[in-house]
């Protein structure tokens, strides 16, 4: 799967039912040997994106449960 196919999708935590962010607003951890995505690093912001980063959530590729047409469902 290419990055362009999954960009701009909302990332939803399955167990909490919580929106974590949009894939275009995340950092990626990429394996330098084969170019595959290993994980997404999602910054959590307060005040509707106007505050400072509180922490980051790292979502590894094996935690992805389903990639739909407009969202990615994960189980952290």
C-alpha positions in Angstrom: 0.0 0.0 0.0 1.3 3.4 -0.9 1.3 6.5 1.4 -0.8 8.4 -1.2 -3.6 5.7 -0.7 -3.8 6.2 3.0 -3.1 10.0 3.4 -5.8 12.3 4.7 -7.6 9.5 6.5 -8.8 9.9 10.1 -7.1 7.6 12.6 -9.6 6.2 15.1 -8.7 4.2 18.3 -11.0 1.2 18.3 -10.9 0.5 22.0 -11.6 4.1 23.1 -13.6 5.3 20.1 -11.4 8.3 20.0 -10.1 10.3 17.0 -6.4 10.6 17.2 -5.7 12.7 14.1 -5.4 12.7 10.4 -2.7 10.9 8.6 -1.5 14.0 6.8 -0.7 15.5 10.2 1.5 12.7 11.5 5.1 11.7 11.2 6.2 8.4 9.8 8.8 5.9 10.9 10.1 4.3 7.8 12.4 1.3 7.5 15.5 2.5 5.7 16.3 -0.9 4.3 13.1 -1.6 2.4 11.2 1.8 2.5 8.2 0.3 4.3 6.2 2.3 6.9 6.8 0.9 10.4 4.8 3.3 12.5 2.8 6.6 12.6 3.8 9.1 15.3 0.7 11.2 16.0 1.0 14.4 18.0 -1.8 15.1 20.5 -2.7 18.7 20.7 -5.0 20.6 23.0 -7.2 23.6 22.3 -8.2 22.4 18.8 -4.6 22.3 17.6 -3.5 25.7 19.0 -1.8 24.4 22.1 1.6 22.7 22.6 2.2 19.0 22.2 1.3 17.1 25.3 2.6 13.8 24.1 2.9 11.6 21.0 1.1 8.4 20.3 3.1 5.8 18.2 1.0 3.4 16.2 2.8 0.5 14.8 1.7 -1.1 11.5 0.6 -4.3 13.2 -1.8 -2.3 15.4 -3.9 -1.3 12.3 -7.1 -3.3 12.3 -8.8 -1.9 9.2 -8.1 0.7 6.5 -11.4 2.0 5.1 -12.3 4.6 2.5 -12.0 7.6 4.9 -10.6 6.3 8.2 -8.0 3.9 9.7 -9.1 1.9 12.7 -6.3 1.0 15.1 -6.1 -0.9 18.4 -3.4 0.7 20.6 
